[in-house]
Amino acid sequence: MYKGGGEAYKKQYLAIETFYPETVNQLNKNKGEKKKMKKLMRFFKEEDGATAVEYGIMVAAIAAVIITMVIAVGSKTNNAFTDVNTKMGQIGQ
């Protein structure tokens, strides 16, 4: 199963394959493992998934700040209207 290289490499490969077939089989097996490892490394280097997670965390943080601000402002607004209502009631009596 010779692939590529020059004529000299082909002769060396055929000689090795003839006298050491187990070695050649192991080398071919390792090539498959190397391909799998390269794919795995490429998967870990890709940052698309990490970027999506980061955006999700930012959206959650922004939502938490907005909710906190609405609760705080809503509470103050409610107190202001209650005070106005109380004072209006006192004036009307």
C-alpha positions as CSV (number, residue, x, y, z in Angstrom):
1,M,0.0,0.0,0.0
2,Y,2.5,2.5,-1.2
3,K,1.4,6.2,-1.5
4,G,3.5,9.0,-2.9
5,G,7.2,9.8,-2.7
6,G,9.9,9.1,-5.2
7,E,11.2,5.8,-6.7
8,A,13.7,5.4,-4.0
9,Y,11.1,5.7,-1.3
10,K,8.9,3.2,-3.2
11,K,11.7,0.6,-3.2
12,Q,12.4,1.2,0.5
13,Y,8.7,0.9,1.3
14,L,8.3,-2.4,-0.7
15,A,11.4,-3.8,1.0
16,I,10.1,-3.0,4.5
17,E,6.6,-4.3,3.5
18,T,8.1,-7.6,2.3
19,F,10.3,-8.2,5.4
20,Y,8.3,-6.5,8.1
21,P,4.6,-6.6,7.2
22,E,3.5,-6.1,10.9
23,T,5.5,-2.9,11.0
24,V,3.8,-1.6,7.9
25,N,0.4,-2.6,9.3
26,Q,1.2,-0.7,12.5
27,L,2.3,2.4,10.6
28,N,-0.9,2.4,8.6
29,K,-2.9,1.9,11.8
30,N,-1.0,4.9,13.4
31,K,-1.9,7.0,10.3
32,G,-5.6,6.5,11.1
33,E,-5.0,7.3,14.7
34,K,-3.2,10.5,13.7
35,K,-6.1,11.5,11.5
36,K,-8.5,11.0,14.4
37,M,-6.2,13.0,16.7
38,K,-6.0,15.8,14.2
39,K,-9.7,16.0,14.0
40,L,-10.0,16.0,17.8
41,M,-7.4,18.8,18.0
42,R,-9.3,20.8,15.3
43,F,-12.5,20.4,17.3
44,F,-10.8,21.8,20.5
45,K,-9.3,24.7,18.6
46,E,-12.6,25.8,17.1
47,E,-14.0,28.7,19.0
48,D,-17.5,28.8,17.6
49,G,-19.1,26.9,20.5
50,A,-17.2,28.9,23.0
51,T,-18.3,32.1,21.5
52,A,-21.9,31.0,21.7
53,V,-21.5,30.2,25.3
54,E,-19.9,33.5,26.0
55,Y,-22.8,35.4,24.3
56,G,-25.3,33.3,26.4
57,I,-23.5,34.3,29.6
58,M,-23.5,38.0,28.6
59,V,-27.2,37.9,27.7
60,A,-28.0,36.3,31.1
61,A,-25.9,38.9,32.9
62,I,-27.6,41.8,31.0
63,A,-31.1,40.2,31.8
64,A,-30.2,40.0,35.5
65,V,-29.2,43.7,35.6
66,I,-32.3,44.8,33.7
67,I,-34.5,42.8,36.2
68,T,-32.7,44.3,39.2
69,M,-33.1,47.8,37.8
70,V,-36.9,47.3,37.0
71,I,-37.5,46.0,40.5
72,A,-35.6,48.9,42.1
73,V,-37.2,51.6,39.9
74,G,-40.6,50.0,40.2
75,S,-40.4,50.0,44.0
76,K,-39.4,53.6,44.1
77,T,-42.1,54.6,41.6
78,N,-44.7,52.7,43.7
79,N,-43.6,54.5,46.8
80,A,-43.8,57.9,45.0
81,F,-47.4,57.2,43.8
82,T,-48.4,56.0,47.3
83,D,-47.0,59.2,48.9
84,V,-48.9,61.4,46.3
85,N,-52.1,59.4,46.9
86,T,-51.8,59.8,50.7
87,K,-51.2,63.5,50.4
88,M,-54.0,64.0,48.0
89,G,-56.3,62.1,50.4
90,Q,-55.2,64.4,53.3
91,I,-55.9,67.6,51.1
92,G,-59.3,66.4,50.2
93,Q,-60.5,65.9,53.7
